[in-house]
Amino acid sequence: MTQAVDLLRRNARVAVLILVAVVLIVVMFMFYSSSHSAANQQATVQFQLTSARASLTVAQGKYDVAKLQAEQASLTYSPSFPNSFPNVALSSFLAGAADKFGVTITVLTPQSPAGTETLGGTNYFRYDTAVQVSGTSDAMNSFLSYLEEGPFQTLRIQNASFTPSGGTFTVSILTLS
């Protein structure tokens, strides 16, 4: 062991050079690994930026106000509350539904405005039409369900009274006053 110490003392410069070389190699390895991870992070951030730009472009196309307004203007619009009582349209709808479900309308009596109703702070006229039908129970049930799910969003069925062979009810519709 003393020989190794003597050898080191004689070659102190070489030992210091070897030690410096080892330290430099370790420091270079640390710098390389940190620069490599920084490059990976930069690539990740660039990918995220590109993805965000693509998503923004898609969202701008999808939610463009001018484009949406143009599409809305091109759609046919029917208000929830008609401006006048749809007497002919309602009668036609009732007759078509009766034929579809095998129900016979024996009496259809439109009435003058039954009054007004206030919904959401707005006044509406309420029109009633008395309807008397005949048919099987299943046909009348299907007929009523069809009426309630039909195109008249403000249609209500009131005062329904049925027997196994027929029945009466009142159809009420709200219109703008």
Residue, then its C-alpha position, 0 to 999 in steps of 0.5 A: m500500500t505504501q508503494a501505491v501512495d508513493l506512486l501517487r505522490r510522484n504522479a500527483r499531476v496525473a492523479v489530479l488530471i484523472l480526478v478532474a476528467v472524472v468530475l468533468i465527465v460526471v458534470m457533462f452527463m448531468f448537463y446532458s440529462s437535464s438538457h435532454s429532459a428540457a428538450n422533451q418538455q419543449a416538444t410536449v409543450q409544442f404538441q400541446l400548443t398545436s393541439a390547443r390551436a387545432s381545438l380553437t379552430v374547430a370551436q371557432g367554426k362550430y360556435d361562430v355566432a354569425k354562422l349560427q345566426a345564419e343557420q337559425a334564420s334558415l330554419t323554419y320557425s313556428p312559435s309555441f303560441p300561435n297568433s290566432f286560433p288554428n281552427v282549420a288546422l286543429s280540426s284537420f289534425l283531429a280528423g287525421a288522428a281519428d282516422k289514424f286510430g279508428v276513432t269516430i268524431t261524432v261532435l266537434t264544437p269550437q267555442s269562442p275564447a274561453g278566457t285568458e291565462t297568464l304564463g310567465g307574465t304574458n297573457y294568452f287567449r284560451y280557446d276550447t273545443a268540445v269533442q265527442v268520440s266513439g270507438t274502442s277503449d284502446a283506440m281512444n287511448s291511442f288517439l288521446s296520446y297522439l293528440e297530446e304529443g302532436p304539433f300543438q305545443t299548447l294543446r291540453i285535454q280537459n274534462a275527459s269522460f269516457t265509457p268503453s264505447g265513447g267519450t267526451f273531452t275538451v281540447s284547450i289551446l292557448t294563443l297570443s293575446 
